[in-house]
Amino acid sequence: MTEPNPSVNPTLDPEPLHQMIFSFIPSRVLTAGLQLSVFSHLAAGKKTAEEIARAAAASERGMRMLLDALVACQLLSKKEARYELTPLAARFLVRESPDYLGPLMEQDSLWESWGHLTDVVRTGRPLHRVEAQELAEQFFPILVQTLHVLHRDRARLMAQALGIGNAPRNEMTGLRAIDVRTLTEAAQSLGASWATILLRIIFPNLRVALLSGAFLTFAIVVGEFTIAVFLARPTFGPYMSLQIQNKAYEPAALSIISFALTWASMGIIQWVGHRAPGQVQVGGAR
């Protein structure tokens, strides 16, 4: 044992390094729980370590240790000898849930890839190249599904914050906000044609709703796998993931450009929708 060096700062705590080197444990505990369908067995009514071990074809001792580790990770709760799902686990980790995130998390490929980080740094080449057809067909559908679940609620909150929370029904919301019947009858009584009514009365009142709906529809379609297959190009999310694996600066530039274009588009919509309209005179022959 070496003697303490008086010149060394005694307040330096090595605990962060200790925590860092063992930070892989929660990840592996979660992966093992998913691979053994622990969360699905709990959702199906299995509550004890014995019941879950039997359903998962695992040892009772090993299952009890895994369940207790999941409790420590705050993915399960425990009362006496019975386990329960937390709300987070019930929504995202039960295989039958529509928001299941397991397809990406239960794979060992991520663990294997990061386990070879030293070799990747030495060679400058990724362990797996997902642009290969067979690997791409396995990887990208799982990635797209995971990204969809991860970002869907955030996207809805952002849309609501921007005043477009009912994006799929924007046109109907705009129609409900105006009295179409009264405006149409008033315009007709002044001799306006249907073309004039649509272009100079109805459309200006629906301008924001139509532009917002068109923008969000375009954004959704760009990310759809069907459009990607039709254009023989990957969707934007998987494309970004592919670029990150092979290039250093291009993904950051694409992210900034995408962010700027999104906000610029929203700014244009707000400007077009809220600029002061000029006086419109609707009438027949004088």
C-alpha positions as CSV (number, residue, x, y, z in Angstrom):
1,M,0.0,0.0,0.0
2,T,1.4,3.4,-1.0
3,E,1.7,6.2,1.5
4,P,-0.7,9.1,1.1
5,N,0.7,12.0,-0.8
6,P,0.2,15.2,1.2
7,S,0.2,17.3,-1.9
8,V,-3.0,15.6,-3.2
9,N,-6.3,17.3,-2.6
10,P,-7.9,15.1,0.2
11,T,-11.4,16.3,-0.8
12,L,-11.4,14.6,-4.2
13,D,-13.9,11.7,-4.0
14,P,-13.4,8.7,-6.4
15,E,-17.0,7.7,-6.0
16,P,-18.1,9.1,-9.4
17,L,-15.6,6.8,-11.0
18,H,-16.9,3.9,-9.0
19,Q,-20.4,4.7,-10.1
20,M,-19.4,5.2,-13.7
21,I,-17.6,1.8,-14.1
22,F,-20.7,0.0,-12.7
23,S,-23.3,2.1,-14.5
24,F,-23.8,-0.8,-17.0
25,I,-25.6,-2.8,-14.3
26,P,-29.1,-1.1,-14.6
27,S,-28.9,-1.5,-18.4
28,R,-28.2,-5.3,-18.2
29,V,-30.9,-5.7,-15.4
30,L,-33.5,-4.1,-17.7
31,T,-32.4,-6.1,-20.7
32,A,-32.6,-9.4,-18.7
33,G,-36.0,-8.5,-17.4
34,L,-37.2,-7.9,-21.0
35,Q,-35.7,-11.0,-22.4
36,L,-37.3,-13.1,-19.7
37,S,-40.7,-11.2,-20.2
38,V,-40.8,-10.4,-16.5
39,F,-42.9,-7.3,-17.0
40,S,-45.4,-9.2,-19.2
41,H,-45.7,-12.0,-16.6
42,L,-46.4,-9.4,-13.9
43,A,-49.1,-7.8,-16.1
44,A,-50.6,-11.3,-16.6
45,G,-51.1,-11.7,-12.8
46,K,-47.9,-13.4,-11.7
47,K,-46.9,-11.6,-8.5
48,T,-44.3,-13.7,-6.6
49,A,-40.8,-14.7,-7.6
50,E,-41.8,-18.4,-7.7
51,E,-44.7,-17.7,-10.1
52,I,-42.6,-15.5,-12.4
53,A,-39.7,-17.9,-12.4
54,R,-42.0,-20.7,-13.4
55,A,-43.6,-18.7,-16.2
56,A,-40.1,-17.6,-17.4
57,A,-38.5,-21.1,-17.1
58,A,-35.9,-19.6,-14.8
59,S,-34.5,-20.5,-11.4
60,E,-36.5,-19.0,-8.4
61,R,-33.3,-17.8,-6.7
62,G,-32.0,-16.0,-9.8
63,M,-35.4,-14.5,-10.6
64,R,-35.8,-13.2,-7.0
65,M,-32.4,-11.4,-7.3
66,L,-33.4,-10.0,-10.7
67,L,-36.8,-8.8,-9.4
68,D,-35.1,-7.1,-6.4
69,A,-32.7,-5.4,-8.8
70,L,-35.6,-4.1,-10.9
71,V,-37.1,-2.8,-7.7
72,A,-33.9,-0.9,-7.0
73,C,-34.1,0.5,-10.5
74,Q,-37.6,1.7,-9.7
75,L,-39.2,-0.4,-12.4
76,L,-41.0,-2.6,-9.9
77,S,-42.4,-2.1,-6.4
78,K,-42.3,-4.8,-3.7
79,K,-44.5,-5.4,-0.7
80,E,-43.6,-8.4,1.4
81,A,-43.0,-11.1,-1.2
82,R,-45.2,-9.7,-4.0
83,Y,-44.1,-7.5,-6.9
84,E,-46.0,-4.9,-8.8
85,L,-45.3,-2.9,-12.0
86,T,-44.6,0.8,-11.7
87,P,-46.6,3.0,-14.1
88,L,-43.5,3.5,-16.3
89,A,-42.9,-0.2,-16.6
90,A,-46.6,-0.9,-17.2
91,R,-46.8,1.4,-20.2
92,F,-43.4,0.9,-21.9
93,L,-42.1,-2.5,-20.8
94,V,-45.1,-4.8,-21.1
95,R,-44.9,-6.7,-24.4
96,E,-48.6,-6.4,-25.1
97,S,-48.6,-2.6,-24.6
98,P,-49.0,-0.4,-27.7
99,D,-46.1,1.7,-26.3
100,Y,-43.7,-1.2,-25.8
101,L,-40.1,-0.1,-26.1
102,G,-38.6,-3.6,-25.7
103,P,-37.7,-4.4,-29.3
104,L,-34.7,-2.2,-29.1
105,M,-33.9,-2.6,-25.4
106,E,-34.0,-6.3,-25.3
107,Q,-31.4,-6.9,-28.0
108,D,-27.8,-7.8,-27.1
109,S,-26.5,-6.1,-30.3
110,L,-26.2,-2.7,-28.5
111,W,-24.3,-4.4,-25.6
112,E,-22.0,-6.2,-28.1
113,S,-21.4,-3.0,-30.1
114,W,-20.4,-0.9,-27.1
115,G,-18.4,-3.9,-25.7
116,H,-16.1,-3.5,-28.7
117,L,-15.6,0.2,-28.4
118,T,-11.8,-0.1,-28.0
119,D,-11.5,-2.0,-31.2
120,V,-13.8,0.5,-33.0
121,V,-11.6,3.4,-31.9
122,R,-8.5,1.6,-33.0
123,T,-9.8,0.6,-36.4
124,G,-12.1,3.6,-37.1
125,R,-14.7,1.2,-38.4
126,P,-18.1,0.2,-36.8
127,L,-18.6,-3.3,-35.5
128,H,-21.8,-3.6,-37.6
129,R,-22.7,-1.7,-40.7
130,V,-26.4,-1.3,-40.8
131,E,-26.5,0.0,-44.4
132,A,-26.2,-3.7,-45.4
133,Q,-29.6,-4.8,-46.8
134,E,-30.1,-7.7,-44.3
135,L,-29.1,-5.7,-41.2
136,A,-31.0,-2.6,-42.4
137,E,-34.2,-4.6,-42.7
138,Q,-33.8,-5.8,-39.1
139,F,-32.6,-2.6,-37.5
140,F,-34.5,0.3,-39.0
141,P,-38.1,-1.0,-38.4
142,I,-37.2,-1.4,-34.7
143,L,-35.5,2.0,-34.6
144,V,-38.5,3.7,-36.3
145,Q,-40.9,2.1,-33.9
146,T,-38.8,3.1,-30.9
147,L,-38.4,6.7,-32.1
148,H,-42.1,6.9,-32.7
149,V,-43.0,5.9,-29.1
150,L,-40.2,8.0,-27.6
151,H,-41.1,11.3,-29.4
152,R,-44.9,11.0,-29.9
153,D,-46.0,12.6,-26.6
154,R,-43.3,15.3,-26.8
155,A,-44.4,16.1,-30.3
156,R,-48.0,16.4,-29.2
157,L,-47.0,18.7,-26.3
158,M,-45.0,20.9,-28.7
159,A,-47.9,21.1,-31.1
160,Q,-50.2,22.2,-28.3
161,A,-47.7,24.8,-27.1
162,L,-47.6,26.2,-30.7
163,G,-51.4,26.3,-30.8
164,I,-51.8,23.4,-33.2
165,G,-52.5,20.7,-30.7
166,N,-55.4,19.3,-32.8
167,A,-53.2,19.1,-35.9
168,P,-55.1,16.2,-37.6
169,R,-58.4,18.2,-37.2
170,N,-57.1,21.7,-37.8
171,E,-59.3,22.3,-40.8
172,M,-62.4,21.2,-38.9
173,T,-61.4,23.3,-35.9
174,G,-61.1,26.3,-38.2
175,L,-64.5,25.7,-39.7
176,R,-66.0,25.5,-36.3
177,A,-64.4,28.8,-35.3
178,I,-66.3,30.7,-38.0
179,D,-70.0,31.0,-38.9
180,V,-69.8,29.7,-42.4
181,R,-73.5,29.8,-43.1
182,T,-73.9,33.4,-42.0
183,L,-70.9,34.6,-43.9
184,T,-72.0,32.7,-47.0
185,E,-75.5,34.0,-46.9
186,A,-74.3,37.6,-46.3
187,A,-71.9,37.4,-49.2
188,Q,-74.6,35.9,-51.5
189,S,-77.0,38.6,-50.6
190,L,-74.4,41.1,-51.8
191,G,-74.1,39.3,-55.1
192,A,-70.9,37.5,-54.5
193,S,-70.2,34.4,-56.6
194,W,-69.2,31.1,-55.0
195,A,-65.6,31.6,-56.2
196,T,-65.5,35.0,-54.5
197,I,-66.9,33.5,-51.3
198,L,-64.4,30.7,-51.2
199,L,-61.3,32.7,-52.1
200,R,-62.0,36.0,-50.3
201,I,-64.1,35.0,-47.3
202,I,-63.8,31.3,-46.4
203,F,-60.2,30.7,-47.2
204,P,-58.8,33.8,-45.3
205,N,-60.6,32.5,-42.2
206,L,-59.1,29.0,-42.6
207,R,-55.7,30.2,-43.6
208,V,-53.9,29.3,-40.3
209,A,-55.7,26.0,-40.0
210,L,-55.0,24.9,-43.6
211,L,-51.3,25.9,-43.4
212,S,-50.7,24.3,-40.1
213,G,-52.4,21.1,-41.2
214,A,-50.5,21.0,-44.5
215,F,-47.2,21.6,-42.7
216,L,-47.8,18.8,-40.1
217,T,-49.0,16.5,-42.8
218,F,-45.9,17.0,-44.8
219,A,-43.7,16.5,-41.7
220,I,-45.5,13.2,-40.9
221,V,-45.3,12.0,-44.5
222,V,-41.6,12.7,-44.8
223,G,-41.0,10.4,-41.8
224,E,-43.3,7.6,-43.1
225,F,-41.6,4.3,-44.1
226,T,-43.9,4.0,-47.1
227,I,-42.7,7.2,-48.7
228,A,-39.1,6.2,-47.9
229,V,-39.6,3.0,-49.8
230,F,-41.3,4.7,-52.7
231,L,-38.4,7.2,-53.0
232,A,-35.7,4.5,-52.3
233,R,-34.4,6.7,-49.5
234,P,-34.3,6.1,-45.7
235,T,-36.6,8.2,-43.5
236,F,-35.1,11.2,-41.8
237,G,-34.7,9.6,-38.4
238,P,-32.9,6.4,-39.6
239,Y,-30.9,8.4,-42.0
240,M,-29.6,10.6,-39.2
241,S,-28.8,7.4,-37.2
242,L,-26.8,6.0,-40.2
243,Q,-24.9,9.3,-40.6
244,I,-24.0,9.4,-37.0
245,Q,-22.4,6.0,-37.2
246,N,-20.2,6.9,-40.2
247,K,-19.6,10.7,-40.1
248,A,-18.7,13.3,-37.4
249,Y,-20.0,16.7,-38.5
250,E,-22.7,16.1,-41.1
251,P,-25.3,14.8,-38.6
252,A,-24.9,17.9,-36.4
253,A,-25.3,20.1,-39.4
254,L,-28.4,18.3,-40.5
255,S,-29.9,18.5,-37.1
256,I,-29.4,22.2,-37.0
257,I,-30.8,22.7,-40.5
258,S,-33.8,20.6,-39.7
259,F,-34.5,22.5,-36.5
260,A,-34.1,25.8,-38.2
261,L,-36.4,24.8,-41.1
262,T,-39.0,23.6,-38.6
263,W,-39.1,26.9,-36.7
264,A,-38.9,28.9,-39.9
265,S,-41.9,27.1,-41.3
266,M,-43.9,27.7,-38.1
267,G,-42.9,31.3,-38.1
268,I,-44.1,31.8,-41.6
269,I,-47.4,30.1,-40.7
270,Q,-47.8,32.4,-37.8
271,W,-46.9,35.5,-39.8
272,V,-49.3,34.6,-42.6
273,G,-52.1,33.8,-40.2
274,H,-51.8,36.8,-38.0
275,R,-50.8,39.6,-40.3
276,A,-53.5,42.3,-40.5
277,P,-55.8,41.6,-43.4
278,G,-56.8,44.3,-45.7
279,Q,-60.3,45.5,-46.1
280,V,-62.2,43.1,-48.4
281,Q,-65.3,44.4,-50.2
282,V,-67.7,41.9,-51.4
283,G,-70.4,43.0,-53.6
284,G,-72.1,42.7,-56.9
285,A,-72.4,45.1,-59.8
286,R,-72.7,48.8,-58.8
